[in-house]
């Protein structure tokens, strides 16, 4: 019984519009085209699960380039590192030109 449930779960798809390919991964654009083709023939008011796909599609689109291929995370990490370095240089440039230092009740008195 358990084996039958596992086999059925392995052979069925959660999304009705996805067509089976024998172990070949699909590109993001292929999945989008299959959904758009299926959407033309299906009544989305009565179908289930398509909103989950659209949410996944929107999130995945943020992590792909204009051609639908996944973007290398190194690009993002390099951009973040560059922005952090620019902010640090900017802060150092501002502090070197300041001719005054803060003083007041929030300043700690150095112990002599």
Biopython code that builds the backbone (N, CA, C, O; Angstrom):
import numpy as np
from Bio.PDB.StructureBuilder import StructureBuilder

atoms = [
    (1, "UNK", "N", (0.823, -1.187, 0.000)),
    (1, "UNK", "CA", (0.000, 0.000, 0.000)),
    (1, "UNK", "C", (0.874, 1.261, 0.000)),
    (1, "UNK", "O", (0.655, 2.182, -0.786)),
    (2, "UNK", "N", (1.862, 1.284, 0.890)),
    (2, "UNK", "CA", (2.758, 2.436, 0.975)),
    (2, "UNK", "C", (3.541, 2.573, -0.321)),
    (2, "UNK", "O", (3.742, 3.682, -0.816)),
    (3, "UNK", "N", (3.978, 1.462, -0.863)),
    (3, "UNK", "CA", (4.723, 1.490, -2.122)),
    (3, "UNK", "C", (3.861, 2.046, -3.250)),
    (3, "UNK", "O", (4.360, 2.788, -4.096)),
    (4, "UNK", "N", (2.586, 1.703, -3.275)),
    (4, "UNK", "CA", (1.685, 2.222, -4.310)),
    (4, "UNK", "C", (1.524, 3.734, -4.181)),
    (4, "UNK", "O", (1.494, 4.441, -5.188)),
    (5, "UNK", "N", (1.424, 4.228, -2.969)),
    (5, "UNK", "CA", (1.287, 5.671, -2.755)),
    (5, "UNK", "C", (2.553, 6.391, -3.199)),
    (5, "UNK", "O", (2.482, 7.453, -3.819)),
    (6, "UNK", "N", (3.694, 5.827, -2.890)),
    (6, "UNK", "CA", (4.962, 6.447, -3.297)),
    (6, "UNK", "C", (5.086, 6.467, -4.813)),
    (6, "UNK", "O", (5.513, 7.473, -5.378)),
    (7, "UNK", "N", (4.726, 5.386, -5.479)),
    (7, "UNK", "CA", (4.809, 5.339, -6.940)),
    (7, "UNK", "C", (3.859, 6.338, -7.588)),
    (7, "UNK", "O", (4.224, 6.989, -8.568)),
    (8, "UNK", "N", (2.652, 6.469, -7.059)),
    (8, "UNK", "CA", (1.694, 7.424, -7.614)),
    (8, "UNK", "C", (2.203, 8.852, -7.402)),
    (8, "UNK", "O", (2.088, 9.694, -8.292)),
    (9, "UNK", "N", (2.764, 9.116, -6.223)),
    (9, "UNK", "CA", (3.282, 10.457, -5.941)),
    (9, "UNK", "C", (4.455, 10.798, -6.854)),
    (9, "UNK", "O", (4.633, 11.960, -7.218)),
    (10, "UNK", "N", (5.252, 9.809, -7.226)),
    (10, "UNK", "CA", (6.406, 10.052, -8.079)),
    (10, "UNK", "C", (6.015, 10.269, -9.541)),
    (10, "UNK", "O", (6.737, 10.941, -10.278)),
    (11, "UNK", "N", (4.895, 9.715, -9.963)),
    (11, "UNK", "CA", (4.518, 9.801, -11.374)),
    (11, "UNK", "C", (3.523, 10.912, -11.680)),
    (11, "UNK", "O", (3.258, 11.193, -12.848)),
    (12, "UNK", "N", (2.971, 11.547, -10.656)),
    (12, "UNK", "CA", (2.006, 12.620, -10.903)),
    (12, "UNK", "C", (2.678, 13.969, -10.731)),
    (12, "UNK", "O", (3.682, 14.097, -10.031)),
    (13, "UNK", "N", (2.112, 14.963, -11.375)),
    (13, "UNK", "CA", (2.626, 16.325, -11.287)),
    (13, "UNK", "C", (1.616, 17.189, -10.554)),
    (13, "UNK", "O", (0.406, 16.999, -10.681)),
    (14, "UNK", "N", (2.121, 18.126, -9.794)),
    (14, "UNK", "CA", (1.228, 19.032, -9.074)),
    (14, "UNK", "C", (0.614, 20.044, -10.033)),
    (14, "UNK", "O", (-0.519, 20.484, -9.833)),
    (15, "UNK", "N", (1.349, 20.410, -11.063)),
    (15, "UNK", "CA", (0.872, 21.383, -12.034)),
    (15, "UNK", "C", (0.412, 20.645, -13.284)),
    (15, "UNK", "O", (1.175, 19.891, -13.888)),
    (16, "UNK", "N", (-0.829, 20.868, -13.663)),
    (16, "UNK", "CA", (-1.413, 20.149, -14.792)),
    (16, "UNK", "C", (-0.773, 20.528, -16.121)),
    (16, "UNK", "O", (-0.777, 19.730, -17.058)),
    (17, "UNK", "N", (-0.231, 21.720, -16.213)),
    (17, "UNK", "CA", (0.279, 22.195, -17.497)),
    (17, "UNK", "C", (1.697, 21.700, -17.796)),
    (17, "UNK", "O", (2.152, 21.813, -18.934)),
    (18, "UNK", "N", (2.399, 21.158, -16.812)),
    (18, "UNK", "CA", (3.756, 20.686, -17.059)),
    (18, "UNK", "C", (3.726, 19.338, -17.770)),
    (18, "UNK", "O", (3.041, 18.405, -17.350)),
    (19, "UNK", "N", (4.470, 19.267, -18.832)),
    (19, "UNK", "CA", (4.577, 18.015, -19.576)),
    (19, "UNK", "C", (5.845, 17.305, -19.124)),
    (19, "UNK", "O", (6.864, 17.939, -18.853)),
    (20, "UNK", "N", (5.768, 16.002, -19.049)),
    (20, "UNK", "CA", (6.892, 15.204, -18.566)),
    (20, "UNK", "C", (8.020, 15.173, -19.594)),
    (20, "UNK", "O", (7.790, 14.972, -20.786)),
    (21, "UNK", "N", (9.234, 15.376, -19.110)),
    (21, "UNK", "CA", (10.425, 15.170, -19.926)),
    (21, "UNK", "C", (11.290, 14.181, -19.172)),
    (21, "UNK", "O", (11.471, 14.311, -17.961)),
    (22, "UNK", "N", (11.814, 13.217, -19.856)),
    (22, "UNK", "CA", (12.545, 12.118, -19.222)),
    (22, "UNK", "C", (13.884, 12.605, -18.661)),
    (22, "UNK", "O", (14.916, 12.470, -19.318)),
    (23, "UNK", "N", (13.872, 13.165, -17.461)),
    (23, "UNK", "CA", (15.094, 13.551, -16.778)),
    (23, "UNK", "C", (15.791, 14.780, -17.323)),
    (23, "UNK", "O", (16.852, 15.151, -16.820)),
    (24, "UNK", "N", (15.229, 15.428, -18.342)),
    (24, "UNK", "CA", (15.850, 16.617, -18.914)),
    (24, "UNK", "C", (15.273, 17.847, -18.210)),
    (24, "UNK", "O", (14.060, 18.055, -18.242)),
    (25, "UNK", "N", (16.117, 18.663, -17.577)),
    (25, "UNK", "CA", (15.580, 19.841, -16.896)),
    (25, "UNK", "C", (15.047, 20.865, -17.885)),
    (25, "UNK", "O", (15.593, 21.045, -18.974)),
    (26, "UNK", "N", (13.971, 21.530, -17.485)),
    (26, "UNK", "CA", (13.360, 22.546, -18.343)),
    (26, "UNK", "C", (13.897, 23.918, -17.973)),
    (26, "UNK", "O", (14.277, 24.170, -16.829)),
    (27, "UNK", "N", (13.918, 24.786, -18.951)),
    (27, "UNK", "CA", (14.316, 26.162, -18.676)),
    (27, "UNK", "C", (13.101, 26.924, -18.154)),
    (27, "UNK", "O", (11.961, 26.477, -18.280)),
    (28, "UNK", "N", (13.370, 28.058, -17.580)),
    (28, "UNK", "CA", (12.309, 28.904, -17.043)),
    (28, "UNK", "C", (11.352, 29.325, -18.153)),
    (28, "UNK", "O", (10.136, 29.336, -17.956)),
    (29, "UNK", "N", (11.889, 29.668, -19.303)),
    (29, "UNK", "CA", (11.041, 30.099, -20.422)),
    (29, "UNK", "C", (10.177, 28.959, -20.949)),
    (29, "UNK", "O", (9.035, 29.192, -21.345)),
    (30, "UNK", "N", (10.692, 27.736, -20.965)),
    (30, "UNK", "CA", (9.875, 26.605, -21.409)),
    (30, "UNK", "C", (8.678, 26.401, -20.474)),
    (30, "UNK", "O", (7.563, 26.139, -20.925)),
    (31, "UNK", "N", (8.923, 26.522, -19.181)),
    (31, "UNK", "CA", (7.835, 26.359, -18.211)),
    (31, "UNK", "C", (6.803, 27.464, -18.388)),
    (31, "UNK", "O", (5.601, 27.208, -18.319)),
    (32, "UNK", "N", (7.265, 28.691, -18.616)),
    (32, "UNK", "CA", (6.335, 29.794, -18.849)),
    (32, "UNK", "C", (5.498, 29.555, -20.102)),
    (32, "UNK", "O", (4.290, 29.791, -20.096)),
    (33, "UNK", "N", (6.135, 29.088, -21.179)),
    (33, "UNK", "CA", (5.393, 28.823, -22.425)),
    (33, "UNK", "C", (4.350, 27.733, -22.219)),
    (33, "UNK", "O", (3.229, 27.851, -22.714)),
    (34, "UNK", "N", (4.701, 26.673, -21.495)),
    (34, "UNK", "CA", (3.732, 25.599, -21.240)),
    (34, "UNK", "C", (2.546, 26.120, -20.432)),
    (34, "UNK", "O", (1.401, 25.758, -20.707)),
    (35, "UNK", "N", (2.810, 26.961, -19.444)),
    (35, "UNK", "CA", (1.706, 27.517, -18.661)),
    (35, "UNK", "C", (0.819, 28.390, -19.538)),
    (35, "UNK", "O", (-0.406, 28.285, -19.479)),
    (36, "UNK", "N", (1.422, 29.246, -20.347)),
    (36, "UNK", "CA", (0.626, 30.137, -21.199)),
    (36, "UNK", "C", (-0.204, 29.353, -22.214)),
    (36, "UNK", "O", (-1.330, 29.746, -22.520)),
    (37, "UNK", "N", (0.326, 28.267, -22.734)),
    (37, "UNK", "CA", (-0.437, 27.413, -23.648)),
    (37, "UNK", "C", (-1.601, 26.752, -22.915)),
    (37, "UNK", "O", (-2.721, 26.711, -23.425)),
    (38, "UNK", "N", (-1.332, 26.238, -21.721)),
    (38, "UNK", "CA", (-2.378, 25.587, -20.932)),
    (38, "UNK", "C", (-3.443, 26.593, -20.514)),
    (38, "UNK", "O", (-4.630, 26.269, -20.491)),
    (39, "UNK", "N", (-3.019, 27.824, -20.181)),
    (39, "UNK", "CA", (-3.942, 28.849, -19.707)),
    (39, "UNK", "C", (-4.987, 29.214, -20.766)),
    (39, "UNK", "O", (-6.113, 29.579, -20.429)),
    (40, "UNK", "N", (-4.616, 29.115, -22.034)),
    (40, "UNK", "CA", (-5.557, 29.453, -23.109)),
    (40, "UNK", "C", (-6.728, 28.476, -23.178)),
    (40, "UNK", "O", (-7.817, 28.844, -23.618)),
    (41, "UNK", "N", (-6.509, 27.232, -22.746)),
    (41, "UNK", "CA", (-7.560, 26.215, -22.842)),
    (41, "UNK", "C", (-8.267, 25.964, -21.511)),
    (41, "UNK", "O", (-9.303, 25.299, -21.482)),
    (42, "UNK", "N", (-7.725, 26.485, -20.412)),
    (42, "UNK", "CA", (-8.300, 26.196, -19.093)),
    (42, "UNK", "C", (-9.041, 27.414, -18.558)),
    (42, "UNK", "O", (-8.692, 28.556, -18.857)),
    (43, "UNK", "N", (-10.070, 27.146, -17.761)),
    (43, "UNK", "CA", (-10.803, 28.204, -17.073)),
    (43, "UNK", "C", (-10.156, 28.388, -15.700)),
    (43, "UNK", "O", (-10.325, 27.552, -14.813)),
    (44, "UNK", "N", (-9.429, 29.467, -15.533)),
    (44, "UNK", "CA", (-8.651, 29.660, -14.313)),
    (44, "UNK", "C", (-9.517, 29.875, -13.075)),
    (44, "UNK", "O", (-9.039, 29.723, -11.951)),
    (45, "UNK", "N", (-10.780, 30.226, -13.273)),
    (45, "UNK", "CA", (-11.671, 30.393, -12.123)),
    (45, "UNK", "C", (-11.932, 29.056, -11.438)),
    (45, "UNK", "O", (-12.195, 29.010, -10.236)),
    (46, "UNK", "N", (-11.858, 27.965, -12.207)),
    (46, "UNK", "CA", (-12.170, 26.647, -11.661)),
    (46, "UNK", "C", (-10.933, 25.782, -11.470)),
    (46, "UNK", "O", (-11.041, 24.679, -10.935)),
    (47, "UNK", "N", (-9.774, 26.243, -11.888)),
    (47, "UNK", "CA", (-8.539, 25.470, -11.740)),
    (47, "UNK", "C", (-7.880, 25.791, -10.411)),
    (47, "UNK", "O", (-8.026, 26.891, -9.878)),
    (48, "UNK", "N", (-7.157, 24.821, -9.887)),
    (48, "UNK", "CA", (-6.453, 25.009, -8.622)),
    (48, "UNK", "C", (-4.950, 24.941, -8.877)),
    (48, "UNK", "O", (-4.490, 24.255, -9.790)),
    (49, "UNK", "N", (-4.203, 25.662, -8.059)),
    (49, "UNK", "CA", (-2.751, 25.575, -8.105)),
    (49, "UNK", "C", (-2.053, 26.556, -9.020)),
    (49, "UNK", "O", (-0.831, 26.685, -8.951)),
    (50, "UNK", "N", (-2.782, 27.253, -9.873)),
    (50, "UNK", "CA", (-2.100, 28.129, -10.820)),
    (50, "UNK", "C", (-1.576, 29.391, -10.146)),
    (50, "UNK", "O", (-0.597, 29.973, -10.615)),
    (51, "UNK", "N", (-2.207, 29.828, -9.055)),
    (51, "UNK", "CA", (-1.716, 31.017, -8.353)),
    (51, "UNK", "C", (-0.367, 30.746, -7.697)),
    (51, "UNK", "O", (0.478, 31.637, -7.623)),
    (52, "UNK", "N", (-0.165, 29.528, -7.225)),
    (52, "UNK", "CA", (1.131, 29.167, -6.655)),
    (52, "UNK", "C", (2.215, 29.243, -7.724)),
    (52, "UNK", "O", (3.328, 29.700, -7.465)),
    (53, "UNK", "N", (1.878, 28.793, -8.916)),
    (53, "UNK", "CA", (2.845, 28.870, -10.016)),
    (53, "UNK", "C", (3.176, 30.319, -10.326)),
    (53, "UNK", "O", (4.345, 30.664, -10.501)),
    (54, "UNK", "N", (2.162, 31.172, -10.396)),
    (54, "UNK", "CA", (2.407, 32.576, -10.734)),
    (54, "UNK", "C", (3.259, 33.256, -9.654)),
    (54, "UNK", "O", (4.086, 34.108, -9.978)),
    (55, "UNK", "N", (3.075, 32.900, -8.398)),
    (55, "UNK", "CA", (3.925, 33.452, -7.336)),
    (55, "UNK", "C", (5.357, 32.960, -7.504)),
    (55, "UNK", "O", (6.304, 33.736, -7.378)),
    (56, "UNK", "N", (5.514, 31.670, -7.788)),
    (56, "UNK", "CA", (6.849, 31.115, -8.023)),
    (56, "UNK", "C", (7.481, 31.787, -9.235)),
    (56, "UNK", "O", (8.666, 32.122, -9.218)),
    (57, "UNK", "N", (6.691, 31.984, -10.284)),
    (57, "UNK", "CA", (7.201, 32.612, -11.499)),
    (57, "UNK", "C", (7.696, 34.036, -11.213)),
    (57, "UNK", "O", (8.758, 34.431, -11.693)),
    (58, "UNK", "N", (6.939, 34.790, -10.446)),
    (58, "UNK", "CA", (7.329, 36.154, -10.134)),
    (58, "UNK", "C", (8.620, 36.178, -9.309)),
    (58, "UNK", "O", (9.496, 37.007, -9.555)),
    (59, "UNK", "N", (8.739, 35.279, -8.339)),
    (59, "UNK", "CA", (9.947, 35.214, -7.519)),
    (59, "UNK", "C", (11.144, 34.745, -8.352)),
    (59, "UNK", "O", (12.244, 35.280, -8.214)),
    (60, "UNK", "N", (10.935, 33.763, -9.200)),
    (60, "UNK", "CA", (12.023, 33.237, -10.017)),
    (60, "UNK", "C", (12.482, 34.263, -11.047)),
    (60, "UNK", "O", (13.668, 34.317, -11.372)),
    (61, "UNK", "N", (11.579, 35.064, -11.556)),
    (61, "UNK", "CA", (11.947, 36.092, -12.532)),
    (61, "UNK", "C", (12.926, 37.096, -11.939)),
    (61, "UNK", "O", (13.732, 37.679, -12.664)),
    (62, "UNK", "N", (12.863, 37.301, -10.632)),
    (62, "UNK", "CA", (13.797, 38.216, -9.985)),
    (62, "UNK", "C", (15.213, 37.655, -9.937)),
    (62, "UNK", "O", (16.179, 38.404, -9.792)),
    (63, "UNK", "N", (15.334, 36.336, -10.058)),
    (63, "UNK", "CA", (16.635, 35.682, -9.946)),
    (63, "UNK", "C", (17.151, 35.152, -11.280)),
    (63, "UNK", "O", (18.043, 34.305, -11.312)),
    (64, "UNK", "N", (16.596, 35.647, -12.370)),
    (64, "UNK", "CA", (17.058, 35.239, -13.699)),
    (64, "UNK", "C", (17.426, 36.474, -14.502)),
    (64, "UNK", "O", (17.023, 37.593, -14.184)),
    (65, "UNK", "N", (18.205, 36.241, -15.551)),
    (65, "UNK", "CA", (18.537, 37.363, -16.423)),
    (65, "UNK", "C", (17.422, 37.545, -17.453)),
    (65, "UNK", "O", (16.379, 36.899, -17.345)),
    (66, "UNK", "N", (17.614, 38.386, -18.420)),
    (66, "UNK", "CA", (16.579, 38.668, -19.419)),
    (66, "UNK", "C", (16.237, 37.490, -20.304)),
    (66, "UNK", "O", (15.200, 37.490, -20.967)),
    (67, "UNK", "N", (17.106, 36.473, -20.322)),
    (67, "UNK", "CA", (16.870, 35.299, -21.166)),
    (67, "UNK", "C", (16.257, 34.136, -20.391)),
    (67, "UNK", "O", (15.998, 33.080, -20.967)),
    (68, "UNK", "N", (16.021, 34.317, -19.091)),
    (68, "UNK", "CA", (15.390, 33.270, -18.299)),
    (68, "UNK", "C", (16.357, 32.287, -17.683)),
    (68, "UNK", "O", (15.923, 31.293, -17.100)),
    (69, "UNK", "N", (17.645, 32.525, -17.791)),
    (69, "UNK", "CA", (18.611, 31.628, -17.173)),
    (69, "UNK", "C", (18.959, 32.150, -15.785)),
    (69, "UNK", "O", (19.013, 33.361, -15.573)),
    (70, "UNK", "N", (19.193, 31.249, -14.843)),
    (70, "UNK", "CA", (19.509, 31.688, -13.475)),
    (70, "UNK", "C", (20.774, 32.535, -13.440)),
    (70, "UNK", "O", (21.746, 32.262, -14.144)),
    (71, "UNK", "N", (20.739, 33.552, -12.619)),
    (71, "UNK", "CA", (21.877, 34.455, -12.481)),
    (71, "UNK", "C", (22.842, 33.878, -11.451)),
    (71, "UNK", "O", (22.428, 33.320, -10.435)),
    (72, "UNK", "N", (24.125, 34.023, -11.729)),
    (72, "UNK", "CA", (25.147, 33.562, -10.805)),
    (72, "UNK", "C", (25.098, 34.408, -9.533)),
    (72, "UNK", "O", (25.121, 35.634, -9.631)),
    (73, "UNK", "N", (25.032, 33.806, -8.343)),
    (73, "UNK", "CA", (24.970, 34.588, -7.105)),
    (73, "UNK", "C", (26.202, 35.470, -6.903)),
    (73, "UNK", "O", (26.146, 36.448, -6.158)),
    (74, "UNK", "N", (27.301, 35.133, -7.554)),
    (74, "UNK", "CA", (28.524, 35.921, -7.426)),
    (74, "UNK", "C", (28.299, 37.354, -7.912)),
    (74, "UNK", "O", (28.904, 38.284, -7.378)),
    (75, "UNK", "N", (27.448, 37.547, -8.907)),
    (75, "UNK", "CA", (27.155, 38.886, -9.418)),
    (75, "UNK", "C", (26.546, 39.743, -8.311)),
    (75, "UNK", "O", (26.937, 40.895, -8.123)),
    (76, "UNK", "N", (25.591, 39.179, -7.583)),
    (76, "UNK", "CA", (24.940, 39.904, -6.486)),
    (76, "UNK", "C", (25.927, 40.198, -5.365)),
    (76, "UNK", "O", (25.966, 41.312, -4.843)),
    (77, "UNK", "N", (26.720, 39.205, -4.999)),
    (77, "UNK", "CA", (27.690, 39.380, -3.914)),
    (77, "UNK", "C", (28.715, 40.452, -4.279)),
    (77, "UNK", "O", (29.078, 41.270, -3.435)),
    (78, "UNK", "N", (29.182, 40.455, -5.524)),
    (78, "UNK", "CA", (30.135, 41.477, -5.969)),
    (78, "UNK", "C", (29.513, 42.868, -5.916)),
    (78, "UNK", "O", (30.176, 43.823, -5.511)),
    (79, "UNK", "N", (28.264, 42.995, -6.317)),
    (79, "UNK", "CA", (27.584, 44.295, -6.289)),
    (79, "UNK", "C", (27.413, 44.793, -4.861)),
    (79, "UNK", "O", (27.615, 45.977, -4.591)),
    (80, "UNK", "N", (27.042, 43.903, -3.940)),
    (80, "UNK", "CA", (26.880, 44.285, -2.538)),
    (80, "UNK", "C", (28.222, 44.715, -1.955)),
    (80, "UNK", "O", (28.289, 45.707, -1.228)),
    (81, "UNK", "N", (29.280, 43.988, -2.262)),
    (81, "UNK", "CA", (30.608, 44.334, -1.765)),
    (81, "UNK", "C", (31.047, 45.689, -2.295)),
    (81, "UNK", "O", (31.629, 46.490, -1.564)),
    (82, "UNK", "N", (30.768, 45.943, -3.563)),
    (82, "UNK", "CA", (31.147, 47.221, -4.164)),
    (82, "UNK", "C", (30.390, 48.385, -3.518)),
    (82, "UNK", "O", (30.986, 49.424, -3.234)),
    (83, "UNK", "N", (29.105, 48.223, -3.288)),
    (83, "UNK", "CA", (28.311, 49.285, -2.657)),
    (83, "UNK", "C", (28.796, 49.537, -1.232)),
    (83, "UNK", "O", (28.889, 50.688, -0.805)),
    (84, "UNK", "N", (29.105, 48.471, -0.493)),
    (84, "UNK", "CA", (29.597, 48.641, 0.884)),
    (84, "UNK", "C", (30.929, 49.391, 0.889)),
    (84, "UNK", "O", (31.155, 50.247, 1.743)),
    (85, "UNK", "N", (31.805, 49.073, -0.056)),
    (85, "UNK", "CA", (33.095, 49.764, -0.138)),
    (85, "UNK", "C", (32.899, 51.241, -0.485)),
    (85, "UNK", "O", (33.588, 52.104, 0.059)),
    (86, "UNK", "N", (31.958, 51.533, -1.394)),
    (86, "UNK", "CA", (31.686, 52.929, -1.757)),
    (86, "UNK", "C", (31.134, 53.712, -0.575)),
    (86, "UNK", "O", (31.506, 54.869, -0.374)),
    (87, "UNK", "N", (30.247, 53.093, 0.215)),
    (87, "UNK", "CA", (29.699, 53.762, 1.396)),
    (87, "UNK", "C", (30.794, 54.029, 2.423)),
    (87, "UNK", "O", (30.815, 55.083, 3.057)),
    (88, "UNK", "N", (31.694, 53.076, 2.582)),
    (88, "UNK", "CA", (32.780, 53.253, 3.539)),
    (88, "UNK", "C", (33.704, 54.384, 3.090)),
    (88, "UNK", "O", (34.105, 55.216, 3.904)),
    (89, "UNK", "N", (34.044, 54.419, 1.799)),
    (89, "UNK", "CA", (34.887, 55.503, 1.281)),
    (89, "UNK", "C", (34.196, 56.856, 1.454)),
    (89, "UNK", "O", (34.843, 57.845, 1.800)),
    (90, "UNK", "N", (32.903, 56.898, 1.219)),
    (90, "UNK", "CA", (32.146, 58.131, 1.364)),
    (90, "UNK", "C", (32.146, 58.600, 2.819)),
    (90, "UNK", "O", (32.318, 59.787, 3.094)),
    (91, "UNK", "N", (31.952, 57.663, 3.746)),
    (91, "UNK", "CA", (31.939, 58.019, 5.169)),
    (91, "UNK", "C", (33.316, 58.501, 5.610)),
    (91, "UNK", "O", (33.414, 59.458, 6.379)),
    (92, "UNK", "N", (34.380, 57.856, 5.137)),
    (92, "UNK", "CA", (35.732, 58.283, 5.496)),
    (92, "UNK", "C", (36.044, 59.661, 4.927)),
    (92, "UNK", "O", (36.713, 60.461, 5.581)),
    (93, "UNK", "N", (35.572, 59.944, 3.729)),
    (93, "UNK", "CA", (35.813, 61.248, 3.111)),
    (93, "UNK", "C", (35.096, 62.351, 3.898)),
    (93, "UNK", "O", (35.625, 63.452, 4.050)),
    (94, "UNK", "N", (33.904, 62.055, 4.389)),
    (94, "UNK", "CA", (33.163, 63.055, 5.165)),
    (94, "UNK", "C", (33.817, 63.316, 6.519)),
    (94, "UNK", "O", (33.881, 64.463, 6.960)),
    (95, "UNK", "N", (34.301, 62.271, 7.181)),
    (95, "UNK", "CA", (34.885, 62.459, 8.509)),
    (95, "UNK", "C", (36.242, 63.135, 8.435)),
    (95, "UNK", "O", (36.632, 63.805, 9.391)),
    (96, "UNK", "N", (36.972, 62.988, 7.351)),
    (96, "UNK", "CA", (38.285, 63.624, 7.267)),
    (96, "UNK", "C", (38.157, 65.123, 7.007)),
    (96, "UNK", "O", (39.100, 65.864, 7.286)),
    (97, "UNK", "N", (37.040, 65.592, 6.492)),
    (97, "UNK", "CA", (36.860, 67.013, 6.221)),
    (97, "UNK", "C", (36.174, 67.753, 7.359)),
    (97, "UNK", "O", (36.067, 68.979, 7.318)),
    (98, "UNK", "N", (35.712, 67.037, 8.367)),
    (98, "UNK", "CA", (35.020, 67.667, 9.491)),
    (98, "UNK", "C", (36.061, 68.221, 10.453)),
    (98, "UNK", "O", (37.014, 67.528, 10.810)),
    (99, "UNK", "N", (35.877, 69.490, 10.880)),
    (99, "UNK", "CA", (36.847, 70.123, 11.766)),
    (99, "UNK", "C", (36.359, 70.165, 13.212)),
    (99, "UNK", "O", (37.009, 70.795, 14.047)),
    (100, "UNK", "N", (35.256, 69.528, 13.533)),
    (100, "UNK", "CA", (34.748, 69.549, 14.888)),
    (100, "UNK", "C", (34.447, 68.126, 15.332)),
    (100, "UNK", "O", (34.272, 67.238, 14.498)),
    (101, "UNK", "N", (34.388, 67.911, 16.610)),
    (101, "UNK", "CA", (34.070, 66.613, 17.192)),
    (101, "UNK", "C", (32.849, 66.774, 18.083)),
    (101, "UNK", "O", (32.684, 67.824, 18.704)),
    (102, "UNK", "N", (32.003, 65.780, 18.163)),
    (102, "UNK", "CA", (30.824, 65.906, 19.013)),
    (102, "UNK", "C", (31.218, 65.938, 20.492)),
    (102, "UNK", "O", (32.158, 65.267, 20.919)),
    (103, "UNK", "N", (30.490, 66.719, 21.238)),
    (103, "UNK", "CA", (30.697, 66.756, 22.691)),
    (103, "UNK", "C", (29.353, 66.985, 23.349)),
    (103, "UNK", "O", (28.449, 67.563, 22.746)),
    (104, "UNK", "N", (29.224, 66.546, 24.552)),
    (104, "UNK", "CA", (27.972, 66.708, 25.241)),
    (104, "UNK", "C", (27.733, 65.578, 26.210)),
    (104, "UNK", "O", (28.654, 64.825, 26.529)),
    (105, "UNK", "N", (26.497, 65.447, 26.687)),
    (105, "UNK", "CA", (26.225, 64.468, 27.717)),
    (105, "UNK", "C", (26.370, 63.021, 27.230)),
    (105, "UNK", "O", (26.529, 62.116, 28.049)),
    (106, "UNK", "N", (26.319, 62.791, 25.935)),
    (106, "UNK", "CA", (26.433, 61.427, 25.437)),
    (106, "UNK", "C", (27.883, 61.032, 25.197)),
    (106, "UNK", "O", (28.160, 59.857, 24.952)),
    (107, "UNK", "N", (28.792, 61.954, 25.258)),
    (107, "UNK", "CA", (30.212, 61.645, 25.075)),
    (107, "UNK", "C", (30.761, 61.049, 26.365)),
    (107, "UNK", "O", (30.464, 61.538, 27.455)),
    (108, "UNK", "N", (31.541, 60.020, 26.243)),
    (108, "UNK", "CA", (32.142, 59.409, 27.419)),
    (108, "UNK", "C", (33.452, 60.121, 27.737)),
    (108, "UNK", "O", (34.244, 60.407, 26.839)),
    (109, "UNK", "N", (33.669, 60.395, 28.969)),
    (109, "UNK", "CA", (34.883, 61.063, 29.408)),
    (109, "UNK", "C", (36.008, 60.032, 29.502)),
    (109, "UNK", "O", (35.846, 58.997, 30.148)),
    (110, "UNK", "N", (37.145, 60.307, 28.864)),
    (110, "UNK", "CA", (38.241, 59.333, 28.970)),
    (110, "UNK", "C", (38.800, 59.317, 30.383)),
    (110, "UNK", "O", (38.914, 60.355, 31.034)),
    (111, "UNK", "N", (39.143, 58.135, 30.840)),
    (111, "UNK", "CA", (39.689, 57.983, 32.187)),
    (111, "UNK", "C", (41.179, 58.286, 32.139)),
    (111, "UNK", "O", (41.923, 57.693, 31.358)),
    (112, "UNK", "N", (41.594, 59.202, 32.971)),
    (112, "UNK", "CA", (43.003, 59.610, 32.979)),
    (112, "UNK", "C", (43.716, 58.932, 34.106)),
    (112, "UNK", "O", (44.916, 59.138, 34.291)),
]
sb = StructureBuilder()
sb.init_structure("model")
sb.init_model(0)
sb.init_chain("A")
sb.init_seg("    ")
for serial, (resi, resn, name, xyz) in enumerate(atoms, 1):
    if name == "N":
        sb.init_residue(resn, " ", resi, " ")
    sb.init_atom(name, np.array(xyz, "f"), 0.0, 1.0, " ", f" {name:<3s}", serial, name[0])
structure = sb.get_structure()
